[in-house]
Amino acid sequence: MNIRVLRYFLAIAELRTISGAARFLHVSQPTLSKQISDLEQELGVKLFTRGHREITLTQEGRYLQARAKEIIQLVDKTTDTLQSDHDLISGELDIGAGESIGMERILKTVSGIQRDYPGVKIHLHSGDAAEVEDQLDAGVLDYGVIIGKRQLNRYATLKLPEFDRWGIVLPADDPLAQKETLQPDDLRHKPLIVSEQAAHRHRFADWWRNQASDIRIIGTYNLLFNATILVRNHSCYAVALENLIVNRDNAHLAFRRFSPELTEPITLIWKNANTPSPVARLFLQRLQASLATSEEK
C-alpha cells in the first residue's frame, strides 16, 4: 500500500466512478482499475461495491477512506515542513478544537505569526474532545484545545486563563429572556436540547439537583448553529456555552447564564513525544508569552 495508490483510492471514493477518477487523475482507466484491484488483493478485502452507474464504498472501504485521509494529510504536512526554507518560518499548523470563546487568544497568536511569516498556513479542525484527541494521536494535529474537565495525563498541557460559562440560548421574545440569569427551577418542563458531549458526561446532573426529574431533554446537538434554528422556531431552548452566537446576526436570540454559575476550563494539549515543527514551536512560545504578559497586568 503506497501513497499514490491511496490518493487514487480517495479520488474514486469521492467521484464514485473509475472513469471520472481516471480523468481527474490523468491516468488511464485500465491502469486505475488494476491499481485498485491490486490494493484490494493486498488488503484481502473488498473496498467498493460496483453498481450500474456508480460505485460505493463497502464498510471496509469507509474505514480505509477515513484512515487514508489522515495518512495523506500527515504525509503532505511532513513533506511541506521538510521542504520549507528553515531560515524563514513557514509550513502548516493544525489545531483541533470545539467551539469556544477561548479560541480568541489562540487565533490571535496564530494571526500574529501569519502577519510576520506569510508562508504559514493554518488548518482548524472542529470537533469534540474525543475527536480532537483521536486526531492528535494520529499525528494530524499539532495542538488540541479541550473544553471542560478531562483526563489528560497522556499529553503535555497548558491551561488557559479563559473559561466558558454554560447557559441557555432562547428566543429574545421569550418570557425567560426577561431574567438576568436562569436557575434550575426556571427550566422545569421546558423542552431542552443539549450538547452531545455534555450529555454523555452527564455534565448537568449536579446543577439540575432536585429538579432533575422535571427536566425535559428532547435531543442533543454537536453544532450549535443547527440547534439555534430550532430555538428560533420556538421549538426548544438550547443549553450552550456563552459567546457562541453572534448577537448582530442573531438579534432574535438571547443568552442567559446559569445561576449558580457553571463553567468549563480551557486547556491546550499536545503530544509530549513529538518533535514539533518550527511553526508549532513558535506558536507555543508566543502563546506562553501572551499568558505571561496577561499575568503581569
C-alpha positions as CSV (number, residue, x, y, z in Angstrom):
1,M,0.0,0.0,0.0
2,N,1.7,3.2,-1.1
3,I,0.7,6.9,-1.0
4,R,0.0,7.2,-4.7
5,V,-2.5,4.3,-4.6
6,L,-4.2,5.8,-1.6
7,R,-4.6,9.0,-3.5
8,Y,-6.2,7.0,-6.3
9,F,-8.5,5.3,-3.9
10,L,-9.6,8.6,-2.3
11,A,-10.4,10.0,-5.8
12,I,-12.5,7.1,-6.7
13,A,-14.3,7.2,-3.3
14,E,-15.1,10.9,-3.9
15,L,-16.1,10.7,-7.5
16,R,-17.8,7.3,-7.3
17,T,-16.7,6.3,-10.8
18,I,-13.5,4.8,-12.2
19,S,-13.8,6.7,-15.4
20,G,-14.3,10.1,-13.6
21,A,-11.4,9.4,-11.3
22,A,-9.2,8.4,-14.2
23,R,-9.9,11.7,-15.9
24,F,-9.3,13.7,-12.7
25,L,-6.0,11.9,-12.0
26,H,-4.8,11.9,-15.7
27,V,-4.3,8.2,-15.7
28,S,-5.8,5.5,-18.0
29,Q,-8.9,3.7,-16.7
30,P,-7.4,0.2,-17.1
31,T,-4.3,1.4,-15.1
32,L,-6.5,2.8,-12.3
33,S,-8.7,-0.3,-12.2
34,K,-5.6,-2.5,-11.9
35,Q,-4.2,-0.4,-9.1
36,I,-7.4,-0.7,-7.0
37,S,-7.8,-4.4,-7.8
38,D,-4.2,-4.9,-6.6
39,L,-4.9,-2.9,-3.4
40,E,-8.0,-5.0,-2.6
41,Q,-6.0,-8.1,-3.1
42,E,-3.1,-6.8,-0.9
43,L,-5.5,-5.9,1.9
44,G,-7.7,-9.0,1.4
45,V,-10.9,-7.0,1.5
46,K,-13.4,-5.6,-1.0
47,L,-13.3,-1.8,-0.9
48,F,-16.1,-1.0,-3.4
49,T,-19.5,-2.3,-4.4
50,R,-19.8,-1.9,-8.2
51,G,-23.2,-0.6,-9.4
52,H,-24.6,0.1,-12.8
53,R,-23.9,3.9,-12.8
54,E,-21.6,4.4,-9.8
55,I,-19.6,2.5,-7.2
56,T,-19.9,2.9,-3.5
57,L,-17.7,2.1,-0.5
58,T,-18.1,-1.1,1.5
59,Q,-17.7,-0.9,5.3
60,E,-14.0,-1.8,4.9
61,G,-13.8,0.9,2.2
62,R,-15.2,3.5,4.5
63,Y,-12.7,2.6,7.2
64,L,-9.8,2.9,4.8
65,Q,-11.2,6.2,3.5
66,A,-11.0,7.7,7.0
67,R,-7.5,6.4,7.7
68,A,-6.2,7.3,4.2
69,K,-7.3,10.9,4.6
70,E,-5.3,11.1,7.8
71,I,-2.3,9.4,6.2
72,I,-2.3,11.7,3.2
73,Q,-2.6,14.7,5.4
74,L,0.3,13.7,7.6
75,V,2.5,12.9,4.6
76,D,1.7,16.2,2.9
77,K,2.4,18.1,6.1
78,T,5.7,16.3,6.7
79,T,6.8,16.9,3.2
80,D,5.9,20.6,3.3
81,T,7.8,21.0,6.6
82,L,10.9,19.3,5.4
83,Q,11.0,21.2,2.2
84,S,10.4,24.6,3.8
85,D,13.1,27.2,4.0
86,H,14.3,26.8,7.6
87,D,15.7,30.3,7.6
88,L,12.2,31.6,7.3
89,I,9.3,30.2,9.4
90,S,6.8,28.5,7.1
91,G,4.8,25.3,6.9
92,E,1.4,24.3,8.3
93,L,-0.1,24.5,11.8
94,D,-3.0,22.2,12.6
95,I,-5.2,23.0,15.6
96,G,-8.3,21.0,16.7
97,A,-10.9,22.4,19.0
98,G,-14.5,22.7,19.9
99,E,-16.4,25.9,19.7
100,S,-15.2,28.3,22.4
101,I,-14.5,31.9,23.2
102,G,-11.2,30.7,24.5
103,M,-10.0,30.3,20.9
104,E,-9.7,34.0,20.6
105,R,-6.3,34.1,22.4
106,I,-5.1,31.1,20.3
107,L,-6.2,32.6,17.0
108,K,-4.8,36.0,17.9
109,T,-1.4,34.2,18.4
110,V,-1.8,32.5,15.0
111,S,-2.7,35.8,13.3
112,G,0.4,37.4,14.6
113,I,2.5,34.6,13.3
114,Q,0.9,34.8,9.9
115,R,1.5,38.5,9.7
116,D,5.2,38.0,10.5
117,Y,5.6,34.9,8.4
118,P,3.1,34.9,5.4
119,G,4.3,31.4,4.4
120,V,2.5,29.8,7.4
121,K,-0.8,28.1,6.7
122,I,-3.4,27.4,9.5
123,H,-5.8,24.5,9.4
124,L,-8.6,24.5,12.0
125,H,-10.3,21.2,12.8
126,S,-13.6,21.4,14.7
127,G,-14.7,18.5,16.9
128,D,-15.4,17.4,20.4
129,A,-12.8,16.4,22.9
130,A,-12.7,12.7,21.8
131,E,-12.3,13.7,18.1
132,V,-9.6,16.1,19.0
133,E,-7.6,13.5,21.0
134,D,-8.0,10.9,18.2
135,Q,-6.6,13.3,15.6
136,L,-3.8,14.4,17.9
137,D,-2.9,10.7,18.5
138,A,-3.0,10.1,14.8
139,G,-0.5,12.9,14.1
140,V,-2.9,15.0,12.2
141,L,-2.9,17.8,14.7
142,D,-0.1,19.8,16.3
143,Y,-2.3,21.0,19.1
144,G,-5.7,20.4,20.5
145,V,-7.9,22.6,22.6
146,I,-10.1,20.8,25.2
147,I,-13.2,22.4,26.6
148,G,-14.1,21.1,30.1
149,K,-12.6,18.7,32.6
150,R,-11.0,15.6,31.2
151,Q,-8.2,13.1,32.0
152,L,-5.2,14.5,30.0
153,N,-2.4,12.6,31.6
154,R,-1.2,11.3,28.2
155,Y,-0.5,14.8,26.9
156,A,1.5,17.9,27.7
157,T,-0.9,20.6,28.8
158,L,-1.2,24.4,29.1
159,K,-4.3,25.7,30.9
160,L,-5.6,29.0,29.6
161,P,-6.9,31.7,31.9
162,E,-10.1,31.9,29.9
163,F,-13.1,29.7,30.7
164,D,-16.6,29.1,29.3
165,R,-19.9,29.6,31.0
166,W,-23.0,27.5,30.5
167,G,-26.4,28.9,30.0
168,I,-29.5,28.9,27.8
169,V,-30.0,30.2,24.2
170,L,-33.6,31.2,23.9
171,P,-35.8,33.4,21.7
172,A,-35.3,37.1,22.5
173,D,-39.1,37.5,22.9
174,D,-39.5,34.6,25.4
175,P,-40.6,35.5,28.9
176,L,-37.5,33.8,30.4
177,A,-35.4,36.4,28.5
178,Q,-36.6,39.0,30.9
179,K,-34.5,37.3,33.6
180,E,-30.8,38.1,34.1
181,T,-29.9,34.5,34.9
182,L,-31.7,31.2,34.9
183,Q,-32.0,28.7,37.7
184,P,-32.9,25.0,37.5
185,D,-36.5,25.8,38.6
186,D,-36.9,28.1,35.6
187,L,-36.3,25.2,33.3
188,R,-38.8,22.7,34.7
189,H,-40.8,21.0,32.0
190,K,-39.2,23.2,29.3
191,P,-38.0,21.4,26.1
192,L,-34.2,21.5,26.1
193,I,-31.6,20.4,23.6
194,V,-28.1,19.9,25.0
195,S,-24.6,19.4,23.8
196,E,-24.0,15.8,22.8
197,Q,-20.6,15.7,24.6
198,A,-22.0,17.3,27.8
199,A,-25.0,14.9,27.8
200,H,-22.7,11.9,27.6
201,R,-20.7,13.2,30.5
202,H,-23.9,13.9,32.5
203,R,-22.5,17.4,32.9
204,F,-25.6,19.0,34.3
205,A,-26.7,16.3,36.8
206,D,-25.4,18.2,39.8
207,W,-26.7,21.5,38.5
208,W,-30.3,20.3,38.0
209,R,-30.2,19.0,41.6
210,N,-33.7,18.4,42.9
211,Q,-35.3,19.5,39.7
212,A,-33.8,16.6,37.6
213,S,-37.0,14.6,37.4
214,D,-38.8,17.6,35.8
215,I,-36.1,18.5,33.3
216,R,-37.2,17.6,29.8
217,I,-34.4,16.9,27.4
218,I,-35.7,16.4,23.8
219,G,-32.4,15.9,22.0
220,T,-28.7,16.7,21.5
221,Y,-26.6,18.6,19.1
222,N,-22.9,18.9,18.2
223,L,-23.1,22.1,16.2
224,L,-24.8,24.9,17.9
225,F,-25.8,26.8,14.8
226,N,-28.2,24.0,13.8
227,A,-29.7,23.9,17.3
228,T,-30.4,27.6,17.2
229,I,-32.6,27.1,14.2
230,L,-34.9,25.0,16.4
231,V,-34.7,27.8,19.1
232,R,-35.6,30.5,16.5
233,N,-38.7,28.4,15.7
234,H,-39.7,28.3,19.4
235,S,-39.3,24.6,19.4
236,C,-36.9,24.4,22.3
237,Y,-34.2,26.0,24.4
238,A,-30.5,25.2,23.8
239,V,-28.2,24.5,26.7
240,A,-24.9,26.0,25.4
241,L,-21.7,27.8,26.1
242,E,-21.7,31.6,26.2
243,N,-20.5,33.8,23.3
244,L,-21.1,31.2,20.6
245,I,-23.9,33.1,18.9
246,V,-23.2,36.5,17.3
247,N,-25.8,39.0,18.5
248,R,-25.5,41.1,15.4
249,D,-26.6,38.2,13.3
250,N,-29.0,36.7,15.8
251,A,-30.9,39.7,17.2
252,H,-33.9,37.3,17.6
253,L,-31.9,35.1,20.1
254,A,-30.8,35.8,23.6
255,F,-28.4,34.1,26.0
256,R,-28.9,33.8,29.8
257,R,-26.3,32.4,32.1
258,F,-26.9,29.6,34.6
259,S,-27.3,30.5,38.3
260,P,-25.5,29.1,40.2
261,E,-22.7,29.6,37.6
262,L,-21.4,26.5,35.8
263,T,-18.1,26.9,34.0
264,E,-15.6,24.9,31.9
265,P,-11.8,25.2,31.8
266,I,-10.0,25.5,28.5
267,T,-6.7,23.5,28.0
268,L,-4.2,23.4,25.2
269,I,-2.8,19.9,24.7
270,W,-0.1,18.3,22.6
271,K,1.9,15.0,22.3
272,N,4.9,15.0,24.6
273,A,6.9,12.6,22.4
274,N,6.5,14.6,19.2
275,T,9.3,16.7,17.7
276,P,7.4,19.9,16.8
277,S,7.8,21.7,13.5
278,P,9.4,25.2,13.6
279,V,6.0,26.9,13.3
280,A,4.5,24.7,16.0
281,R,7.3,25.6,18.4
282,L,6.9,29.3,17.5
283,F,3.2,29.1,18.2
284,L,3.7,27.6,21.7
285,Q,6.4,30.2,22.5
286,R,4.2,33.1,21.5
287,L,1.2,31.7,23.3
288,Q,3.2,31.2,26.5
289,A,4.5,34.8,26.1
290,S,0.9,36.1,25.8
291,L,0.0,34.3,29.1
292,A,3.0,35.8,30.9
293,T,2.0,39.2,29.7
294,S,-1.6,38.7,30.9
295,E,-0.3,37.7,34.4
296,E,1.8,40.8,34.7
297,K,-1.2,43.1,34.1
